[in-house]
Amino acid sequence: MNVSQLVAAEAIQQVFAGRNLNIALESALHSHASATPQQRAVAQDLSYGTLRFYGQIQALLAQLLEKPLRDERLRCLLLVAIYQLQHDKAASHTVVDQAVKAASQFKHAWAKGLVNGVLRNFLRQQDSLLQKISDNEVATYSYPKWWISKLKLQYPQSWQAMLVAGNVHPPMSLRVNQRRMPVTDYQKKLDEQSLVNSHPGGYALILDKALPVDRIPGFYDGDVSVQDYGAQLAAELLDLHDGMQVLDACCAPGGKTGHILEKADVSLTAMDSDATRLRRTEDNLQRLNLPRLKLEARLVVGDAASDDWWDGVPFDRILADVPCTASGIVRRHVDIKWLRREADISSFTRQQAAILPSLWRLLAKGGKLLYVTCSVFHEENQRQVDNFLKTQADAKQLPLAAFESATSDTVAWDTVTWDTTTEKHGQLLPCAQHDGFFYALLQKQ
């Protein structure tokens, strides 16, 4: 286990230096090439868990240290171990012993004694330490103060539930390719193999527990895709019909691209500014075996804020899944909470404000553009749309509530949690069934 602790500590140290967790984990594992598959899996769990509850763990550690540690790697090792003692199922004596062994690899002769003393003091004083931070919101919710304050202001009725939802393990949802089989048939296949219990949500299946993709029946044959239920609403809300010209802007990694092709026989252009990420879209489409069904997308490297890649043919539908803070999917990307700064919101809103009018020029009269973010911050969502509507006389926002009756056969609306304090109901709140997304459907008059 000490290898897993060391890998997790190194990855977390890199995250606090500004690195994405996935890249940091890959780098840390590269430094421990002899780690077993089990050790690698544990290291990933420890990294995610420690960052998920970092606000609380850091507050606990601060009480146990006489002065801040200058050795950041040692501090991160202590954070990992305290996470295990507070939230993990591992035996406390094993966690302490392994952490002390891990500390023996540090250059400081005193590191082992410090780790041993801090962790044993934590075990002795655990209840009192937790009591002392009970009125500390950063420790209670494990989010930065600015994030908590913003949600309090923007969601006075829901902020606490949103923060709690962002700290639980995310649900695993499957999107069933209904060109191949109905959801009920695929659910029977899962039941027959006794792999996992599942609950239907329209065209989705929400699993009681996550499965590795290589154990998901039919995954590599294109029968199903792993996609959050909230994200699956995009293709439905786009109001697709056969024969349409459709643009999926900012398409990578291609989850929504595949869903569009599963929904209707359209002429689809999938565009992204990152050629490497665009190849992931191509890989996803190949896995779905859509070419075998004579369905394919034209993949284009291009900037959504520019039209220099466009061939001049207007689009009937545009999916604008724009760059954002990703504040609605933090339970899947736990590093975002600690890497984002409040000032980053302005940077993203400027990008979005450049993309919207650029894509609007490509839309045919009477066509519809679905503006999408995986954010919960108003600045990126309805406020951005309102600013666009003020300057675009031929744009009209359509109420999403109108789709409830029209699409009841494919969307289980009772499992979708909208922010009911808004008139247009475009904000999807993170909850047990899905992540947080924003949808606004705009029509060109």
Phi, psi and omega in degrees: 000332183296331175296316179297319178297317180295316179299314180298317180298317180294320179295316181294322176301319179292325178298316180290346173271000174108011184263145174299140185299318181299317178292320180296318179296317179299318180294316181294321178292328177297328178285345179234062187298337182276359180300138179284163176305322179294317179297322177296317180295318179295319179300320178295315179299318181294322179296311180296315182296317181297317179287328179299320183247027185302321182303315179290314186295319178297321179295323177293315181296322181300327179287337185268350181254137177290328177209157182301143178282135176276336179275103185293325180294320178294320177300318181292325175298317178295322177299316179298314182294320179293323174303314181298316182292329184271326190234342187269167181266356181295148179297136186299320181294326178292318179300313181296313182299316181293322178294321177295319177296321178296322181292338179295343179273357178277159185284346183271129180294333184273357187297317181299314180296320179297312181299314180300313182294316181297315184289323178289325174296323177299315181297323180287326188249014190309310183296315181291324178296318178295322180296322182293337180254013185294336179260011179264109185295324178298320178287322182293316185257346181056053170223155173299152182301319183296325181293313179300314181298321181293316179293324176302317183288317187274335181226068185300336181264343190235356192301319182294315179297325179293318179295317179296316181299326181287353181250006177260162176295134184290149176289155174255122180240143176249139172259117182276128177285100187282359167289341182259318182196155175292158179302320182298324180292319180291324178297323176298322179298318177297316181296319181297326180270359177051041183276316185192150173281145181220158181230126181288142173225084185066240180271006183250159169237123179262120186272147178289334176211156183286149175236144170299145185299331181286353175255000180274116183303129175077006182298312183282354174262359178085013179291324182219161173228150174274117181203133180303142182301321179298322179290334181290345180289339186302308183296329179289313183290342180290346175059062185276148174220150181305143175088356182285153168269121187233138175244126171255097183274146183055052195281332187299143008270008170104009179298312180288330178301311179298321182294322178301315181290332175287333185278321188206158176275091184237163172267106192251130170252123179250117187238138175210151182279345184254111183296324179295314179292329179296329177295331175294325175297315178299318179298319179297319180291324177295320179298325181285352180056034181292326177303329179296333177267013182061036177239131179203163178245148171272114183270129185227132171274119182194163181262124181294342179270008180220158178244021183288352178262350189280141181269002176093353179275119183295153179258141176280329179221140176229127172261113181253084180270083196279156174301143182204181181289345183062029182291346179271354184235031185292338179288339175269336182228075191293339179290338183302321182303324187259345177269328180290147171239154182302326180296339180296334182300317180297323179297316179291321181295327176294319176299313182297320181293336176277325184287316186304305181293330178295314178290328181301325180295338183271354186272133177290154176299132185086351180285170183233140176241127177259113179271127187226137166225161170255043181243159174245001182276129185302325183302327182270350192245251185297326179296321177295317179296317179299319179295322178294316182296331179294332184255354185240096187294334183266015181251138178226134177271130179265139179289130181290335181301335181295342183275350184300314181282325184289335186236025184295341180283343183240344180241123176274087189296337180287350177258003181256128184255098176273159171281102186283000177276353180254146185292320187269353175056044181269348185262118177267122183270141177297137180205192184296331185270332188203168177276184180266125178223160173237136178231133172223123181260120183246138179241139178274123184280000000 
